Amino acid sequence: MRRSAIERLLPAAYQRACVPGSVLWALLEVMEGLHAPDEAILVEVDALFDAYRAPDGLVVRLTRWVAMDHVVASPRPDAPLPLPVGRLRDLVANGALLARWRGTPYGMCRALELATGLRGFAIDEPADQPFHVVVRVPAAAADQLAVITRIVEAEKPASTTVEIVVAEESS
């Protein structure tokens, strides 16, 4: 808040006494300086909630807001992130879409694609096994099975069993 704006909030007698070089003038200058850092944050406050502009440390918290925190869940708070921050940003940015499609084959495939950065996931529902799904994982994602498992367990319907199958490397 500018010194002049603060001055306008004062009673008329104080406004008349606020002249350059006075103690009140200096006090209002100090107040303006104290407000400056907070105002700088408020000018950019929308960036704190934007998946692609938020500081890296805030992105993990944003995953909670869009119900994707199971992707980064770890028993140890100091554990490294299981995904690069860029992929977490993609999950947060697509949070509404993922929530709308949660529990569906499309929703699970989309969440897996965003988390791994790979395409080629498939969900099969065998006719001879009701309430069971088979998640087919591309071979390139084999090293990300821990994250894939967490996502599948959280995204599948509660009454459904699941089997995760990694495709064989093609020669």
Buried (B, 14 or more C-beta within 10 A) or exposed (E): BEBEEBBEEBEEEEEEEBEEEEEBBEEBEEBBEEBEEEEEEEEEEEEEEEBEEBEEEBBBEBBEEBEBBBBBEEEEEEEEBBBEBEBBBBBBBBBEBBEEBBEBBEBBBBBBBBBBBBEBBEBBEEEEEEEEBBBBBBEBBEEBEEBBBBBBEBBBEEEEEBEBEBBEEEE
